[in-house]
Amino acid sequence: STAAALLAAHGYPSLALAYFKARGLPATLERIPLEYFTKALAVLRAQPGVDRRRLVVMGHSRGGEAALLLGAHFPELVDGVVANVPSSVVNPSGPDAVQPPWTLRGRPLPAVSSAEFGQADPPANPQAAIPVERIGGPVLLTCGALDLVWPSCAYLDAITTRLEAHRFGHPVTALRYPDAGHLVGGLTTWYGSLTDDALTTSGGTVEGTQAAQADAHAKLLAFLGVR
C-alpha cells in the first residue's frame, strides 16, 4: 500500500496486509481471525532491520478497529497502535451483519447490533466495546469532524474517555480535524484521488482533508520517531 511504502521510504520496515476482498481471503469482512494478523506480525518481526521491541500496528476505519483490537488482545506482541478514524466498538460485519466480523481463538468477538452501527453511544452489550485500556504501548488516534461514514470523532472521544477512566499508563495522541472526513487517515490516495466526488460519501473538503492528511502524516512520523 502507499502508506506502507511511505513509511518504508522513511526507514521504517513496513508490511501492508489485506484481510478480506483479495485473492485467497473472504470476500467480505466476516469471521476474520485476529490470529491472522499475529501471524503477519511474526513474519515482520523476523525481517532484517526490524526492531522486535517496537512493533506498531496501524489501520484505517475498520482497519483502525482491527488495530485497536490487536493492541488490546495481544499487548505482548503489539508495542503501539495507530488507529485512523476508528470505532470504539466492534461493529457488525457487512453486508448482512449475520456473521461476526472478527474471531479470537475461534470464537466471535461480541459486536454491536446492526441497528447500533454508526452510534457512538455506549453499546447495549458492554462487551462490544473495545478494551483499549489493555493496549501495552502508546496510541495515536485521528478523526474527521465531517466524517459521513461514521462518527469517528465521537468514537475517538469514547476511546480517550475509556483510557482516562482506566488511568491508561501510556501516551495518547488524539488528532481531531474540523474540515476533514473519513479519509483523514488515508494519506493522499484513498479511493483514488481527493476529488469532490470522492468526498461526497466520506465527508470533508478537499482542502481540509489534504491539510489534515499532511499534518497527520507528520504527527505519525513523530509518533514513530519516539518509539
Disulfide bonds with the S-S distance in Angstrom:
Cys143-Cys153 2.12
